[in-house]
Amino acid sequence: TDPTTSLLSLSMLGSGAIQNPYPSAPIYIITVASAYIFSTVNGQSKELETLGPAYSSRFYTSMIFLTSLLFLFVCFRIAFGCDSFAVVMMTLPLGLFVGMLLVTQNNNLFGKDSTNLMGIPLLNSKSASGTPIYVCPM
């Protein structure tokens, strides 16, 4: 037998001997990536608001762009018969959950700097009066 065929049959997202359409691999991967990016930007919303309107619009832009991208990709997959509606509706929550779980894991293990994708200065309330202090990553 071909060793790659037996390895693919073990994969949850591969096409092996047992046909399992759930979860849809392309939708799952894009949903996890979108949820990860959105969760990191959402976690830095205080910093973006403090930096002013040039930065605060990034949160809303990312939310609109990622939602639109995901919606169009899902519509394409359903329209061309790649995935059924039921598979899509089961894959989306799984991908969203895993993406947000990865952000939570990285924040807890490595700190907020590990999910600072935009490289903006983070706010820390360490002054005596409680005012925010900017800490620039090195």
Helices and strands as residue ranges (DSSP letters): H 3-10, H 25-43, H 45-51, H 53-79, H 85-110, G 112-115, E 122-124, E 133-135
